[in-house]
Amino acid sequence: MNDDGAWDEERTSQQARLQRLRLEHRDLDDVIDRLLEHAPFDQLQLQRLKKRKLLLKDEISRLEDQLTPDIIA
């Protein structure tokens, strides 16, 4: 496989990972919303879910930066 093929494969893999992370982030939104609707709720569980959501957001941003080419103005 040439370098372009390996690069394309890596990019495809990163895009698939990005999609999975976005889906998990949306799912966590739904879980958090449902948890908040049913008081009383487990505050520790809510904190853990929100922390995971923030970590996912950071990972999504990092991957998006890797996949978006730098544009020189």
C-alpha positions in Angstrom: 0.0 0.0 0.0 1.4 3.4 -0.9 1.5 6.4 1.6 -1.7 7.9 0.1 -3.6 4.7 0.8 -2.4 4.5 4.3 -3.2 8.2 4.8 -6.7 7.6 3.4 -7.3 4.6 5.6 -6.1 6.5 8.7 -8.4 9.5 7.8 -11.4 7.1 7.3 -10.6 5.5 10.7 -10.5 8.9 12.4 -13.8 10.0 10.7 -15.5 6.8 11.9 -14.2 7.4 15.4 -15.4 11.0 15.3 -18.9 9.8 14.3 -18.9 7.3 17.2 -17.8 10.0 19.7 -20.5 12.4 18.4 -23.1 9.7 18.8 -22.0 8.9 22.4 -22.0 12.6 23.2 -25.6 13.0 22.0 -26.6 9.9 23.9 -25.1 11.3 27.1 -27.1 14.5 26.5 -30.3 12.3 26.4 -29.3 10.4 29.5 -28.5 13.5 31.4 -31.8 15.2 30.4 -33.8 12.1 31.5 -31.9 11.9 34.8 -32.7 15.6 35.5 -36.4 15.0 34.8 -36.7 12.5 37.5 -35.9 14.1 40.9 -34.4 13.1 43.2 -31.4 11.9 41.1 -27.9 10.7 41.9 -25.7 13.7 42.0 -22.5 11.6 41.7 -23.9 9.8 38.7 -24.8 13.2 37.1 -21.3 14.6 37.7 -19.7 11.5 36.2 -21.9 11.7 33.1 -21.1 15.4 32.7 -17.4 14.8 33.1 -17.6 12.0 30.4 -19.5 14.4 28.1 -16.8 17.0 28.5 -14.0 14.5 27.8 -15.9 13.4 24.7 -16.2 17.1 23.6 -12.5 17.6 24.0 -11.7 14.4 22.0 -14.2 15.4 19.3 -12.5 18.8 19.0 -9.1 17.3 18.8 -10.1 14.9 16.1 -11.9 17.7 14.1 -8.7 19.7 14.3 -6.7 16.8 12.9 -9.2 16.2 10.1 -9.6 19.9 9.1 -6.7 21.1 7.0 -5.0 24.3 8.0 -6.0 27.2 5.9 -3.4 29.9 5.5 -5.0 33.3 5.2 
